[in-house]
Amino acid sequence: MPSDNLEVHLPIKKLLIGLCLTLVPLCLVGLYTITSAGRAMEATIGTHFKTIAQTTGSEVATFFNDRVVAVGTLAADPTIIEAVAEANRGWANRSPASTEAYVQQMEKDWNTPAMDGYVRGMLTSRAGRLLTRWREMDKRFLRMTLTDAQGAAIAATHKTMDYYQADEEYWQAIYADGRGAINVTDVLFDDATKSYYIGLGVPVMEEGTNRFIGTLDALIEVSSLFPLVHRIEVGETMRATLVKNDGTIIYTPGVSLSAKMQSEEFAWVREEFATVSGRQRGYTTAKLRNGTEVLIGYADPGLVGAFPNLDWTMMVIQDTKFAFAPIRGVLRLMWFSVALAIVLLTLLAVFFSLHRKREYTHLEMEAPRVAAASGGAGMR
């Protein structure tokens, strides 16, 4: 009677070969896919860091551009132009020798009571009062000084250190050989007021002819920039750092310019800036001296083109174990799954190789010849 059970016999050798030809390529493809996906996801996070750095850097650039517009607008005010023009007319009838002697005498007497009347007039003139109102409206303006074409201080919000400003580097930068140019100094720290500031100077140009007739210089407090950097402190170990082109930290949470510290991360970024691909990529990973691996997104705020003294870099930094934490857990699980499949396949191959069915050859017993031999001996 036929049996109802259907048995399928598969050769173990062919089964293992089939599994190897199927699973091994799949595992290799899986490993390649996981590796490629990991790189792509890390690149996405790195690009995100770059975007944060670019956005913050743009806000920093906007701060300075807005201040330049404000000071330029003030320099074009009719009250300022009139004050400078009037001061310049006072030099018209003086000879070069007389002008030099007058300046030297004013410099000599500047810090004596003899100059109190001139200083009081400089501070309370129409132009002086206008400068003071601007400073009161925007507390970021610390000091403002107006000079004529000779470099003499004619109006200010304070008593200047000197009467004659034309021998100062900042004034010569604004004068620009008579052409007139915007000048922005590097960021500085004032120990007396514990404030960070830049010097921003613009030329005063004659209306109609656009001829240089004087300068307007302002000291602008820049500490209001630091909250833009500090707010990037999101998540564990994530921070932003604003640095000069020599690596000096301008600001990062817990460190300011007065500390005169160098950024270790910027050494890696400087190397990236040296190549076109590095500038375009905008992020890199670096291993610090303490063994910590960090992800660095970086961006040039774009200030150095217009303001050579502001060659700054914005960086967003975080330990890679935190920056890549969302993806590395998934990638580890995928690696584990592929590795487990390979291990199971190996164990399966070993198991069947040890327990495969052995085939034995049937042995036929040969009939003994002892009896026949014995019989022949008895007949003799």
C-alpha positions, 0 to 999 in steps of 0.5 A: 500500500503506498505511503501518504508521506512524501519525502524529499531527499536533498544532497547536503553538499548541494544544499551547502553550495546553494546556501553559500552561493546565495547568502555569501553574496547577500552578506557582502552586498549587505556589508557594502551597503551598510558601509556606504550608508554609514558614510552617506549619513555621516556626510549628511550630519557633517553638512548639517554642522556646516549649515549651522556654521554658515548661518551663524557666520552670516549673522556675524557678518550682518552685524558688521555690515549694519554698523558700517551702514549706520556710521556711513549714514551718520558721516553723510549727515549735513551737520557732520559735513558742515562741521568738517567743512567749517574746520577745513576753512580754518586751515585755508590761510595757514602756511605749512610751517604755521600749520605744523607749529599750531598742531605741535602747540595744541598737542603740547597743551592738550592735557592741560587746563588751557585746552578745557575751552576747546574740548568743551566746545568740541563736545557741545557743538552741534556735531558733538551733540549729534554724535552723543545722541547716536551713542545714547540711542545705540549703546554699542557705540562706545566712542565717536570722533570726528576729524577734519582733513588735517586730522585734527579732532573737531567733535567727539563724544569724549575727550580724545587722547590726542588732538592730532589724529593723522599720525595714527594708523587707523586715520591713515587707513581711512584717509587712504592717500586722499581717496577715502576708505572704510577701515575696520580694526581687529577685535580688541579687549579693553581692560578698563571697561572689560569690553570687546570692541572694534574700531570702525572708521569711514571717510567724510566726503564732500557733497557733490564732488565726493572729495575726502574732507575728514573722518568719522571713527567709532569704537563699537562694542561687539559683545552682543555677537557672543550670544549668537555663538553661545546659543549653538551650545545644543546637546551634549558636548556641542559648541560653537567657536569663533576664531581669528585666522591665527587660531586665537579664540575670540569666543566659545562657551567658557573661553573669551579673547582675554584668555588668549587661547588657541583653538586646537580644532582650528589647526585641522580646519586650516588644512581643510581651507588650504584645498578647494574640496575642503572649503566646499565640503565644510566639515571634517573629523579630527582626533584631538590630543586627549584622544577625543574624536570630534566632528567640525563644521566650519564656515568663513563669514565672508568678512575678510574681503571687505574688512581684511582685519576680520579674517575670522572662522566660525566652527561648530564642534561635537564629539563624534560619539554624540554627533553620530549617535543616532546613526551608529546604533542603527549601523551597529544593529545592521552589522550585527545582523549580517555578522550573525548570518555569516556565523549561522551559515558557518555553523550550519556548514560545520554541523553538516560536515560532521554529521553527514551520512557515511557509506560503507562497502559490503564485505563478502567473507571467503570460505575457509580452506582449512577443512579441505586441506585436512581431508587430503592429508588423511587419504595418504 
